[in-house]
Amino acid sequence: MTWPSAIAIYFIMWFLCLFIVLPFYARDATGGDSEHVPGQAESAPATFPFWRVFGRVTIVTAVTFSLYYANYVNGWIMPQDINLFGTPPPRS
């Protein structure tokens, strides 16, 4: 894998992890005593901890990408190992 490919895959994983982690902060931020701007929905968070979310998403992505890259290098799970349709594996 070339380094531009690795960077592209990392950023794709980063955005995927962002959308996985983001709902946890939206749920926690709607606590209750926060000041809302006039016209803002009551269910919307009044504040958003950007740097906390950015850091945690980066850590989750680093772990996920490390596992992906280790699998890429060592070949633990290959596409041939995933049998979705119940067909017998091809003979070698």
NORKAKA-V544843 format. One record per run of one state. SS is the DSSP state (alpha for helix, beta for strand, coil for the rest). FROM is the first residue (numbers start at 0). LEN is the number of residues. Records with the same first field share a line. If there is no record, write none. Layout:
SS->FROM-LEN  FROM-LEN
This chain:
coil->0-2  29-20  74-4  81-11
alpha->2-27  49-25  78-3
